[in-house]
Amino acid sequence: MRTACAMQRKSEEAVAPVIATILMVAITVVLSAVLYAMVGGLVPDDQDPVVFITATVVGSDKNWTVEVIDVSGGPIATSDVRILVTKGDSDTGLKSTLVSDMDSGTYHNGVRFIEATTEGYINVGDRFTLDKSIYVQGTKISLMNADESNTIWDHKI
């Protein structure tokens, strides 16, 4: 016969090790999910990625040629980029225009866009040419995102 003391010890036994391990894993998963939800709510998802273009500018007898040599983050849709050309005397030569509205190879106020690769995207090898008879030294060329909140590339000739 067992004593009262032995019966009392048996009823104070801890949870089995397997069940304790399962409970610890479940608590860890729940805490991780709560932490992820809290931190995930702090970072906005609707921000546009920051994109930059690297280009060279070369002058010839008739034109200034801006050639895209790098696009950070891959090609950019022409519908997401605006071009603005300001003459040296602060007179707007080409008002802010979506590049997608410019037919490839056709001049718009002395500026044309020539797609070298993927149609509908600005990619390495694409070019803008500016007529030198209209745009002289001191002209500023700017490429901006569609809502004009960020400058992607700009250069003063």
BAFI-3210 file (N, C-alpha, C; in Angstrom, 3 decimals, decimal comma, padded with zeros to 6 digits):
// residues 157
n [1|2|3|4|5|6|7|8|9|10|11|12|13|14|15|16|17|18|19|20|21|22|23|24|25|26|27|28|29|30|31|32|33|34|35|36|37|38|39|40|41|42|43|44|45|46|47|48|49|50|51|52|53|54|55|56|57|58|59|60|61|62|63|64|65|66|67|68|69|70|71|72|73|74|75|76|77|78|79|80|81|82|83|84|85|86|87|88|89|90|91|92|93|94|95|96|97|98|99|100|101|102|103|104|105|106|107|108|109|110|111|112|113|114|115|116|117|118|119|120|121|122|123|124|125|126|127|128|129|130|131|132|133|134|135|136|137|138|139|140|141|142|143|144|145|146|147|148|149|150|151|152|153|154|155|156|157]
n.u [000,827|000,450|001,830|000,475|002,143|003,606|001,565|000,887|003,177|003,082|000,874|001,856|003,426|005,261|004,489|004,637|007,755|007,601|005,162|005,698|007,722|006,288|004,458|006,242|007,272|004,902|004,219|006,413|006,049|003,610|004,319|006,275|004,704|003,051|004,977|005,968|003,653|003,359|005,760|005,643|003,498|004,570|006,097|005,523|003,910|003,328|005,208|007,120|009,877|013,199|014,689|017,346|019,015|021,877|023,695|025,357|026,481|026,944|028,221|027,601|027,995|025,357|023,624|022,918|023,563|022,092|022,853|021,660|023,365|023,167|020,625|019,340|017,950|016,721|014,897|012,837|009,460|008,339|006,094|006,295|008,114|009,091|010,248|012,007|013,097|015,091|016,039|019,156|018,566|016,568|014,161|011,536|012,137|011,195|008,302|007,352|007,041|005,593|007,615|006,544|004,656|006,056|006,755|008,945|011,897|010,809|010,819|010,091|009,539|012,275|013,469|014,095|013,254|014,894|014,419|016,408|016,186|013,991|010,656|008,673|009,968|012,567|015,843|019,218|021,211|019,235|018,384|018,302|017,997|018,969|018,312|020,906|020,644|018,548|018,912|021,341|024,646|024,420|021,853|019,450|018,696|016,240|015,163|012,372|010,250|006,865|004,987|006,485|007,843|010,325|013,653|015,157|017,337|019,534|021,092|023,308|024,072]
n.v [-001,153|002,169|005,120|008,180|010,221|009,312|009,115|011,735|012,838|011,631|012,853|015,379|015,338|016,473|017,833|015,637|015,217|015,288|016,559|018,998|020,001|020,290|022,260|024,425|024,888|025,614|027,974|029,570|029,783|031,186|033,609|034,508|034,936|037,017|039,043|039,348|040,329|042,760|044,159|044,027|045,696|048,193|048,854|050,362|049,014|050,064|051,724|053,022|051,427|052,718|054,054|054,468|055,974|055,639|057,524|058,575|061,599|062,808|064,967|065,751|066,989|067,752|066,904|066,375|063,496|061,352|058,508|055,601|053,830|052,264|050,847|050,927|048,263|047,073|047,182|050,107|050,958|052,875|054,357|055,106|057,112|060,489|063,079|066,128|069,024|071,773|074,838|076,696|079,321|079,120|078,668|076,536|073,872|071,338|070,413|068,706|065,439|062,263|059,505|057,362|058,563|059,540|058,811|056,313|057,398|059,687|063,217|065,476|068,621|069,042|066,931|063,481|060,056|057,007|053,691|050,974|048,371|046,522|047,114|049,656|049,930|051,562|050,909|049,610|051,012|052,417|055,643|059,238|061,947|065,296|068,133|070,130|072,657|073,771|073,252|074,411|074,759|074,492|073,615|071,773|068,446|066,350|063,337|061,983|060,311|059,183|060,764|062,933|063,177|062,187|062,524|060,755|060,861|063,484|066,061|068,632|070,113]
n.w [000,000|-000,736|000,582|001,816|001,199|-001,053|-002,925|-003,208|-004,458|-006,991|-008,177|-008,609|-010,816|-013,675|-017,014|-019,814|-021,592|-024,453|-024,995|-023,784|-025,469|-027,883|-027,095|-026,609|-029,209|-030,539|-029,161|-029,862|-032,661|-032,785|-031,479|-033,289|-035,589|-034,694|-034,249|-036,877|-038,138|-036,820|-037,485|-040,270|-040,828|-040,541|-042,727|-045,770|-048,648|-051,134|-052,317|-055,012|-056,560|-056,277|-059,061|-061,320|-064,088|-066,094|-068,332|-071,359|-072,922|-076,090|-078,560|-081,987|-085,373|-086,009|-083,950|-080,416|-078,608|-076,381|-074,789|-073,293|-070,878|-068,652|-066,608|-063,546|-061,779|-063,954|-067,133|-067,743|-068,031|-070,784|-070,381|-067,798|-067,583|-067,931|-070,100|-070,024|-071,528|-071,176|-072,416|-072,501|-071,750|-069,897|-071,117|-071,971|-074,005|-074,741|-073,413|-070,376|-071,179|-071,658|-072,354|-073,683|-075,282|-077,366|-080,625|-081,673|-083,130|-084,270|-084,422|-081,744|-081,063|-081,667|-080,350|-080,212|-079,587|-079,664|-079,838|-079,079|-078,368|-076,549|-077,228|-075,841|-073,462|-071,593|-072,090|-071,941|-074,447|-075,758|-077,147|-076,976|-079,104|-079,689|-081,545|-082,651|-083,724|-082,403|-079,674|-077,704|-076,202|-072,677|-072,415|-070,559|-069,808|-068,562|-067,079|-065,629|-063,186|-063,898|-062,427|-061,865|-059,449|-058,791|-059,951|-062,462|-064,107|-065,027|-066,954|-067,900|-070,863]
ca.u [000,000|001,224|001,591|-000,122|003,231|003,910|000,448|000,946|004,237|002,639|-000,052|002,594|004,325|005,260|003,977|005,567|008,720|007,137|004,117|006,360|008,398|005,249|003,950|007,260|007,296|003,661|004,323|007,402|005,418|002,615|005,043|006,898|003,644|002,646|006,071|005,965|002,498|003,628|006,821|005,151|002,593|005,325|006,727|004,508|004,145|002,968|006,235|007,805|011,299|014,036|015,311|018,238|019,571|023,191|023,748|026,432|026,044|027,970|027,785|028,090|027,762|023,944|022,813|023,410|023,027|022,095|022,707|021,498|024,382|022,788|019,336|019,315|016,693|016,171|014,247|011,736|008,421|008,344|004,923|006,645|009,198|008,852|011,433|011,853|014,301|015,061|017,140|020,067|017,973|015,443|012,966|011,243|012,193|010,244|007,574|007,353|006,333|005,815|008,410|005,653|003,903|006,961|006,961|010,375|012,504|010,129|011,178|009,088|010,217|013,715|013,944|013,506|013,613|015,162|014,501|017,356|015,883|012,623|009,664|007,865|010,814|013,864|016,820|020,570|021,324|018,248|018,990|017,564|018,819|018,487|018,786|021,833|020,231|017,561|019,428|022,745|025,353|023,659|020,543|019,327|017,818|015,840|014,255|011,699|009,178|005,631|004,329|007,503|008,281|011,734|014,478|015,848|018,614|019,543|022,407|023,377|025,008]
ca.v [000,000|003,410|006,099|009,435|011,036|008,794|009,454|013,170|013,070|011,194|013,829|016,596|015,055|017,492|017,436|014,765|015,985|015,459|017,583|020,266|020,439|020,735|023,533|025,468|025,182|026,324|029,341|030,270|030,082|032,237|034,857|034,928|035,465|038,321|039,965|039,599|041,183|044,102|044,781|044,128|046,833|049,439|049,106|050,492|048,167|050,723|052,642|052,639|051,232|053,809|053,666|055,467|055,703|056,199|057,779|059,434|062,629|063,040|065,916|065,607|068,234|068,115|066,472|065,877|062,149|060,814|057,061|054,917|052,781|051,396|051,102|050,166|047,565|046,532|048,156|050,907|051,188|054,248|055,045|055,514|058,090|061,751|063,827|067,577|069,664|073,206|075,516|077,413|080,578|078,692|078,499|075,119|073,427|070,232|070,327|067,375|064,541|060,834|058,924|056,474|059,376|059,900|057,713|056,052|057,914|060,899|064,394|066,235|069,869|068,887|065,801|062,195|058,864|055,878|052,439|050,038|046,992|046,155|048,164|049,990|050,027|052,212|049,882|049,929|051,163|053,392|056,972|060,463|062,903|066,675|068,915|071,170|073,985|074,245|073,099|074,800|074,549|075,000|072,959|070,752|067,316|065,641|062,202|061,874|059,312|059,678|061,827|063,982|063,323|061,795|062,656|059,509|061,251|064,805|066,468|069,927|070,011]
ca.w [000,000|-000,847|001,621|001,339|000,641|-002,383|-003,804|-003,452|-005,430|-008,308|-008,723|-008,912|-011,922|-014,732|-018,317|-020,513|-022,394|-025,838|-024,974|-023,461|-026,691|-028,820|-026,589|-026,834|-030,643|-030,871|-028,623|-030,696|-033,956|-032,564|-031,218|-034,560|-036,458|-034,154|-034,518|-038,325|-038,443|-036,296|-038,280|-041,641|-040,923|-040,498|-044,017|-046,822|-049,814|-052,376|-052,797|-056,231|-056,341|-056,751|-060,317|-061,890|-065,409|-066,379|-069,769|-071,853|-073,855|-077,105|-079,587|-083,360|-086,111|-086,061|-082,797|-079,141|-078,445|-075,021|-074,906|-072,010|-070,719|-067,535|-065,967|-062,285|-061,547|-065,192|-068,009|-067,201|-069,037|-071,300|-069,828|-066,438|-067,650|-068,629|-070,483|-070,028|-072,059|-070,925|-073,098|-071,617|-071,267|-069,049|-071,933|-072,154|-075,396|-074,816|-072,140|-069,783|-072,084|-071,445|-073,432|-074,445|-076,243|-078,454|-081,568|-081,807|-084,355|-084,725|-083,629|-081,000|-080,679|-081,796|-079,541|-080,604|-078,805|-080,557|-079,086|-079,678|-077,974|-076,219|-077,468|-074,674|-072,282|-071,719|-071,803|-072,382|-075,899|-076,247|-077,304|-077,230|-079,852|-079,641|-082,684|-082,195|-084,179|-081,427|-078,313|-077,686|-074,943|-071,536|-072,373|-069,522|-070,134|-067,343|-067,151|-064,338|-063,176|-064,531|-061,657|-061,734|-058,060|-058,686|-061,147|-062,750|-064,707|-065,635|-067,439|-068,577|-071,999]
c.u [000,891|000,865|000,995|000,923|003,558|002,802|000,474|002,016|003,800|001,700|000,639|003,542|004,172|004,664|005,043|006,499|008,263|006,081|004,720|007,059|007,399|004,687|004,951|007,328|006,055|003,712|005,302|006,800|004,409|003,300|005,725|005,868|003,182|003,714|006,132|004,820|002,737|004,670|006,365|004,216|003,308|005,920|005,642|004,893|003,975|004,015|006,862|009,271|012,085|014,805|016,178|018,737|020,947|023,273|024,954|025,841|027,210|027,402|028,395|027,843|026,314|023,161|023,637|022,778|023,206|021,853|022,671|022,528|024,094|021,430|019,309|017,949|016,046|015,467|013,065|010,726|008,446|007,137|005,164|007,718|008,768|010,197|011,084|013,167|014,136|016,281|017,974|019,488|016,721|014,124|012,752|011,235|011,212|009,603|007,601|006,445|006,625|006,587|007,544|004,827|004,761|007,133|008,459|010,873|011,893|010,501|009,946|009,801|011,742|014,314|013,298|014,050|013,781|015,345|015,428|016,965|014,395|011,661|008,824|008,660|012,076|014,889|018,186|020,608|020,301|018,885|017,925|018,508|018,137|019,125|019,646|021,444|019,201|018,159|020,941|023,374|024,562|022,263|020,550|018,305|017,517|014,909|013,703|010,697|007,883|004,957|005,286|007,969|009,757|012,444|015,281|017,243|018,475|020,974|022,287|024,462|025,989]
c.v [001,241|004,340|007,354|010,315|010,589|009,144|010,938|013,494|012,704|012,221|015,147|016,407|016,112|016,945|016,586|015,597|016,229|016,556|018,945|020,835|020,968|022,078|024,664|025,862|025,980|027,769|030,162|030,669|031,219|033,582|035,387|035,541|036,841|039,368|040,326|040,542|042,608|044,829|044,973|045,301|048,172|049,819|049,209|049,674|048,902|051,708|052,107|052,407|052,410|053,314|054,818|054,999|056,337|056,349|058,644|060,443|062,926|064,000|065,568|066,945|068,699|067,861|066,304|064,497|061,713|059,318|056,437|053,796|051,864|051,835|050,259|049,522|047,022|047,580|048,847|051,117|052,653|055,044|055,516|056,591|059,302|062,378|065,313|068,154|071,169|073,837|076,297|078,692|080,326|078,598|076,998|074,776|072,302|070,131|068,886|066,448|063,100|060,280|058,002|057,246|059,810|058,677|057,552|056,543|059,200|062,066|065,035|067,469|069,715|067,758|064,530|061,079|057,715|054,636|051,480|048,589|046,785|047,320|048,384|050,132|050,827|051,209|050,344|049,964|052,126|054,779|058,054|061,339|064,257|067,434|070,075|072,569|074,598|074,280|073,308|074,440|075,193|074,408|071,873|069,705|066,594|064,498|062,015|060,737|059,983|060,806|062,970|064,199|062,972|062,009|061,373|059,791|062,691|065,185|067,822|069,830|071,167]
c.w [000,000|000,284|000,995|000,688|-000,778|-003,363|-004,149|-004,489|-006,834|-008,935|-009,068|-010,085|-013,012|-016,025|-019,005|-021,410|-023,840|-025,914|-024,661|-024,691|-027,705|-028,382|-026,824|-028,312|-031,037|-030,374|-029,461|-032,039|-033,810|-032,314|-032,485|-035,493|-035,992|-034,445|-036,002|-038,708|-037,966|-037,152|-039,723|-041,845|-040,927|-041,843|-045,095|-048,052|-051,135|-052,879|-054,075|-055,920|-056,910|-057,974|-060,808|-063,241|-065,468|-067,892|-070,112|-072,822|-074,796|-078,140|-080,944|-084,056|-086,017|-084,780|-081,532|-078,998|-076,999|-075,174|-073,519|-071,932|-069,530|-066,989|-064,695|-062,109|-062,808|-066,017|-067,341|-068,323|-069,476|-070,792|-068,392|-066,406|-068,461|-068,963|-070,516|-070,525|-071,903|-071,589|-072,089|-071,042|-070,428|-069,804|-072,151|-073,629|-075,654|-073,445|-071,655|-070,580|-071,707|-072,633|-074,284|-075,477|-077,429|-079,359|-081,778|-083,164|-084,875|-083,811|-082,989|-080,467|-080,673|-080,979|-080,075|-079,733|-079,783|-079,696|-079,813|-079,412|-077,771|-076,414|-076,211|-073,392|-072,597|-071,221|-072,285|-073,907|-076,488|-076,254|-077,430|-078,046|-079,812|-080,787|-082,186|-082,665|-083,222|-080,022|-078,301|-076,339|-073,801|-071,433|-071,302|-069,944|-068,828|-067,693|-065,751|-064,375|-063,640|-063,755|-061,307|-060,297|-057,871|-060,015|-061,303|-063,299|-065,179|-065,975|-068,109|-069,641|-071,942]
res [m|r|t|a|c|a|m|q|r|k|s|e|e|a|v|a|p|v|i|a|t|i|l|m|v|a|i|t|v|v|l|s|a|v|l|y|a|m|v|g|g|l|v|p|d|d|q|d|p|v|v|f|i|t|a|t|v|v|g|s|d|k|n|w|t|v|e|v|i|d|v|s|g|g|p|i|a|t|s|d|v|r|i|l|v|t|k|g|d|s|d|t|g|l|k|s|t|l|v|s|d|m|d|s|g|t|y|h|n|g|v|r|f|i|e|a|t|t|e|g|y|i|n|v|g|d|r|f|t|l|d|k|s|i|y|v|q|g|t|k|i|s|l|m|n|a|d|e|s|n|t|i|w|d|h|k|i]
***
